[in-house]
């Protein structure tokens, strides 16, 4: 990391499956990521509960005496659907409110293996970065090639000119937790000159009108 400016990351939001997956390597990697965050004195923001990989990473972070914050829709807490959150818990009304709060409270984002929910959260953060709603680094921990197909598809979309080369740089990938955190810390956000002019004030429904072609 010598010669590279390092971004200060205090809290990382982790998106991952509420299942453990078929490969035990996913569970081991989730525990190891939590251990790495703990050793680097980085707190965790996640979706709450103790199921699957979400439970693994949150337990590991708590075991290393770092703060854990679960942001969970109230609907999931009925009948203890997802189990007890390991750490502090904030209940929200909707999935969208949950994601907005995750964005606001985190300094970076990591996706572990997961299903549709994990992918939705990952791509929502990427699209928000593309639109300059935030400038925080986003990465996937590519355990045993889990994200190979996804990364290949994204590169295919670049070749077909639906994703710009600049936007492609938003999504970081690595095969180990330490390498990924290093890349997140070294990330330098490169905004689109046109999209960076958009005004995203929550108090205004009027967005600046721009004569441009959005590749979203």
One Martini backbone bead per residue (centre of mass of N, CA, C, O) as a GRO file, in nm:
protein
  216
    1UNK     BB    1   0.050   0.067   0.001
    2UNK     BB    2   0.270   0.226  -0.099
    3UNK     BB    3   0.179   0.542  -0.234
    4UNK     BB    4  -0.118   0.504  -0.122
    5UNK     BB    5  -0.408   0.628  -0.058
    6UNK     BB    6  -0.601   0.597   0.244
    7UNK     BB    7  -0.900   0.504   0.337
    8UNK     BB    8  -1.124   0.567   0.592
    9UNK     BB    9  -1.245   0.274   0.768
   10UNK     BB   10  -1.505   0.197   1.015
   11UNK     BB   11  -1.751   0.090   0.824
   12UNK     BB   12  -1.898  -0.220   0.714
   13UNK     BB   13  -2.109  -0.344   0.472
   14UNK     BB   14  -2.277  -0.663   0.465
   15UNK     BB   15  -2.363  -0.879   0.203
   16UNK     BB   16  -2.573  -1.177   0.248
   17UNK     BB   17  -2.671  -1.480   0.323
   18UNK     BB   18  -2.933  -1.666   0.501
   19UNK     BB   19  -2.748  -1.878   0.397
   20UNK     BB   20  -2.468  -2.108   0.370
   21UNK     BB   21  -2.454  -2.306   0.157
   22UNK     BB   22  -2.279  -2.569   0.004
   23UNK     BB   23  -2.004  -2.442   0.077
   24UNK     BB   24  -1.791  -2.427   0.346
   25UNK     BB   25  -1.622  -2.181   0.244
   26UNK     BB   26  -1.834  -1.964   0.303
   27UNK     BB   27  -1.830  -1.982   0.610
   28UNK     BB   28  -1.527  -1.941   0.653
   29UNK     BB   29  -1.517  -1.661   0.511
   30UNK     BB   30  -1.712  -1.513   0.699
   31UNK     BB   31  -1.548  -1.550   0.956
   32UNK     BB   32  -1.287  -1.423   0.844
   33UNK     BB   33  -1.395  -1.145   0.785
   34UNK     BB   34  -1.470  -1.080   1.077
   35UNK     BB   35  -1.178  -1.104   1.177
   36UNK     BB   36  -1.055  -0.883   1.000
   37UNK     BB   37  -1.229  -0.651   1.099
   38UNK     BB   38  -1.146  -0.673   1.395
   39UNK     BB   39  -0.834  -0.632   1.356
   40UNK     BB   40  -0.900  -0.345   1.198
   41UNK     BB   41  -1.125  -0.188   1.351
   42UNK     BB   42  -1.409  -0.279   1.215
   43UNK     BB   43  -1.729  -0.224   1.171
   44UNK     BB   44  -2.070  -0.355   1.153
   45UNK     BB   45  -2.303  -0.372   0.882
   46UNK     BB   46  -2.633  -0.526   0.864
   47UNK     BB   47  -2.944  -0.721   0.831
   48UNK     BB   48  -2.961  -0.913   1.055
   49UNK     BB   49  -2.943  -1.160   1.256
   50UNK     BB   50  -2.835  -1.541   1.240
   51UNK     BB   51  -2.836  -1.630   0.949
   52UNK     BB   52  -2.603  -1.776   0.804
   53UNK     BB   53  -2.368  -1.559   0.693
   54UNK     BB   54  -2.472  -1.333   0.876
   55UNK     BB   55  -2.405  -1.482   1.141
   56UNK     BB   56  -2.103  -1.530   1.098
   57UNK     BB   57  -1.993  -1.238   1.067
   58UNK     BB   58  -2.119  -1.115   1.327
   59UNK     BB   59  -1.991  -1.305   1.533
   60UNK     BB   60  -1.692  -1.245   1.464
   61UNK     BB   61  -1.694  -0.944   1.525
   62UNK     BB   62  -1.790  -0.967   1.823
   63UNK     BB   63  -1.547  -1.150   1.918
   64UNK     BB   64  -1.357  -0.881   1.838
   65UNK     BB   65  -1.490  -0.622   1.974
   66UNK     BB   66  -1.700  -0.514   1.770
   67UNK     BB   67  -1.937  -0.342   1.620
   68UNK     BB   68  -2.291  -0.429   1.578
   69UNK     BB   69  -2.530  -0.359   1.305
   70UNK     BB   70  -2.876  -0.416   1.269
   71UNK     BB   71  -3.086  -0.384   0.978
   72UNK     BB   72  -3.446  -0.430   1.018
   73UNK     BB   73  -3.734  -0.534   0.932
   74UNK     BB   74  -4.012  -0.577   1.118
   75UNK     BB   75  -4.125  -0.832   0.972
   76UNK     BB   76  -3.871  -1.019   1.063
   77UNK     BB   77  -3.947  -1.013   1.388
   78UNK     BB   78  -4.166  -1.198   1.353
   79UNK     BB   79  -4.133  -1.488   1.515
   80UNK     BB   80  -3.826  -1.496   1.488
   81UNK     BB   81  -3.729  -1.543   1.182
   82UNK     BB   82  -3.389  -1.450   1.206
   83UNK     BB   83  -3.320  -1.394   1.478
   84UNK     BB   84  -3.073  -1.275   1.676
   85UNK     BB   85  -2.899  -1.001   1.702
   86UNK     BB   86  -2.547  -0.922   1.692
   87UNK     BB   87  -2.635  -0.658   1.864
   88UNK     BB   88  -2.744  -0.389   1.737
   89UNK     BB   89  -3.087  -0.269   1.665
   90UNK     BB   90  -3.270  -0.163   1.369
   91UNK     BB   91  -3.592  -0.068   1.291
   92UNK     BB   92  -3.782  -0.091   0.989
   93UNK     BB   93  -4.033  -0.070   0.744
   94UNK     BB   94  -3.837  -0.105   0.490
   95UNK     BB   95  -3.613  -0.203   0.252
   96UNK     BB   96  -3.532   0.083   0.156
   97UNK     BB   97  -3.468   0.202   0.432
   98UNK     BB   98  -3.243   0.004   0.494
   99UNK     BB   99  -3.050   0.080   0.257
  100UNK     BB  100  -3.017   0.378   0.322
  101UNK     BB  101  -2.896   0.336   0.605
  102UNK     BB  102  -2.654   0.173   0.516
  103UNK     BB  103  -2.529   0.393   0.343
  104UNK     BB  104  -2.505   0.619   0.567
  105UNK     BB  105  -2.339   0.422   0.793
  106UNK     BB  106  -2.125   0.362   0.572
  107UNK     BB  107  -1.791   0.329   0.404
  108UNK     BB  108  -1.857   0.033   0.293
  109UNK     BB  109  -1.884  -0.262   0.063
  110UNK     BB  110  -1.979  -0.616   0.100
  111UNK     BB  111  -2.001  -0.918  -0.092
  112UNK     BB  112  -2.131  -1.218  -0.046
  113UNK     BB  113  -2.269  -1.487  -0.079
  114UNK     BB  114  -2.596  -1.508  -0.253
  115UNK     BB  115  -2.893  -1.393  -0.350
  116UNK     BB  116  -3.120  -1.174  -0.457
  117UNK     BB  117  -3.081  -0.979  -0.218
  118UNK     BB  118  -2.777  -0.938  -0.249
  119UNK     BB  119  -2.785  -0.837  -0.544
  120UNK     BB  120  -2.969  -0.596  -0.499
  121UNK     BB  121  -2.784  -0.447  -0.302
  122UNK     BB  122  -2.534  -0.429  -0.476
  123UNK     BB  123  -2.666  -0.280  -0.731
  124UNK     BB  124  -2.774  -0.039  -0.582
  125UNK     BB  125  -2.499   0.073  -0.492
  126UNK     BB  126  -2.381   0.100  -0.775
  127UNK     BB  127  -2.597   0.291  -0.898
  128UNK     BB  128  -2.557   0.515  -0.685
  129UNK     BB  129  -2.264   0.570  -0.759
  130UNK     BB  130  -2.310   0.640  -1.059
  131UNK     BB  131  -2.512   0.887  -0.953
  132UNK     BB  132  -2.369   1.026  -0.699
  133UNK     BB  133  -2.496   0.951  -0.412
  134UNK     BB  134  -2.221   0.804  -0.378
  135UNK     BB  135  -1.842   0.730  -0.290
  136UNK     BB  136  -1.831   0.426  -0.214
  137UNK     BB  137  -1.694   0.130  -0.175
  138UNK     BB  138  -1.721  -0.183  -0.379
  139UNK     BB  139  -1.732  -0.542  -0.299
  140UNK     BB  140  -1.627  -0.875  -0.382
  141UNK     BB  141  -1.609  -1.203  -0.242
  142UNK     BB  142  -1.443  -1.451  -0.437
  143UNK     BB  143  -1.545  -1.752  -0.358
  144UNK     BB  144  -1.466  -2.003  -0.550
  145UNK     BB  145  -1.596  -1.834  -0.799
  146UNK     BB  146  -1.890  -1.727  -0.745
  147UNK     BB  147  -1.853  -1.437  -0.927
  148UNK     BB  148  -1.764  -1.499  -1.219
  149UNK     BB  149  -2.028  -1.472  -1.381
  150UNK     BB  150  -2.092  -1.181  -1.298
  151UNK     BB  151  -1.829  -1.047  -1.400
  152UNK     BB  152  -1.864  -1.138  -1.694
  153UNK     BB  153  -2.130  -0.989  -1.743
  154UNK     BB  154  -2.028  -0.705  -1.690
  155UNK     BB  155  -1.815  -0.711  -1.915
  156UNK     BB  156  -2.021  -0.760  -2.139
  157UNK     BB  157  -2.176  -0.490  -2.094
  158UNK     BB  158  -1.936  -0.319  -2.176
  159UNK     BB  159  -1.897  -0.426  -2.466
  160UNK     BB  160  -2.215  -0.342  -2.525
  161UNK     BB  161  -2.258  -0.044  -2.402
  162UNK     BB  162  -2.412  -0.035  -2.096
  163UNK     BB  163  -2.130  -0.005  -1.963
  164UNK     BB  164  -1.894   0.184  -1.847
  165UNK     BB  165  -1.566   0.189  -1.770
  166UNK     BB  166  -1.605   0.375  -1.528
  167UNK     BB  167  -1.833   0.208  -1.386
  168UNK     BB  168  -1.676  -0.062  -1.359
  169UNK     BB  169  -1.481   0.045  -1.124
  170UNK     BB  170  -1.680   0.020  -0.884
  171UNK     BB  171  -1.628  -0.290  -0.905
  172UNK     BB  172  -1.485  -0.495  -0.674
  173UNK     BB  173  -1.233  -0.763  -0.647
  174UNK     BB  174  -1.168  -1.064  -0.440
  175UNK     BB  175  -1.032  -1.366  -0.267
  176UNK     BB  176  -0.968  -1.192  -0.009
  177UNK     BB  177  -1.016  -1.003   0.264
  178UNK     BB  178  -0.756  -0.835   0.273
  179UNK     BB  179  -0.753  -0.750  -0.024
  180UNK     BB  180  -1.029  -0.609  -0.026
  181UNK     BB  181  -0.978  -0.396   0.192
  182UNK     BB  182  -0.741  -0.267   0.051
  183UNK     BB  183  -0.903  -0.180  -0.203
  184UNK     BB  184  -1.107  -0.002  -0.056
  185UNK     BB  185  -0.893   0.197   0.064
  186UNK     BB  186  -0.774   0.267  -0.243
  187UNK     BB  187  -1.017   0.392  -0.347
  188UNK     BB  188  -1.116   0.595  -0.639
  189UNK     BB  189  -1.347   0.812  -0.725
  190UNK     BB  190  -1.514   0.825  -1.059
  191UNK     BB  191  -1.700   1.054  -1.188
  192UNK     BB  192  -1.950   1.160  -1.379
  193UNK     BB  193  -1.975   1.470  -1.506
  194UNK     BB  194  -2.288   1.460  -1.548
  195UNK     BB  195  -2.398   1.299  -1.294
  196UNK     BB  196  -2.266   1.496  -1.076
  197UNK     BB  197  -2.502   1.725  -1.131
  198UNK     BB  198  -2.692   1.594  -0.967
  199UNK     BB  199  -2.974   1.645  -0.749
  200UNK     BB  200  -3.021   1.474  -0.413
  201UNK     BB  201  -3.233   1.616  -0.254
  202UNK     BB  202  -3.476   1.518  -0.023
  203UNK     BB  203  -3.646   1.808  -0.051
  204UNK     BB  204  -3.635   1.743  -0.369
  205UNK     BB  205  -3.805   1.654  -0.681
  206UNK     BB  206  -3.607   1.831  -0.842
  207UNK     BB  207  -3.410   1.771  -1.119
  208UNK     BB  208  -3.162   1.824  -1.305
  209UNK     BB  209  -3.145   1.904  -1.634
  210UNK     BB  210  -3.013   1.677  -1.883
  211UNK     BB  211  -2.818   1.632  -2.181
  212UNK     BB  212  -2.834   1.283  -2.185
  213UNK     BB  213  -2.701   0.944  -2.173
  214UNK     BB  214  -2.810   0.676  -1.994
  215UNK     BB  215  -2.620   0.394  -1.857
  216UNK     BB  216  -2.824   0.164  -1.663
   0.00000   0.00000   0.00000
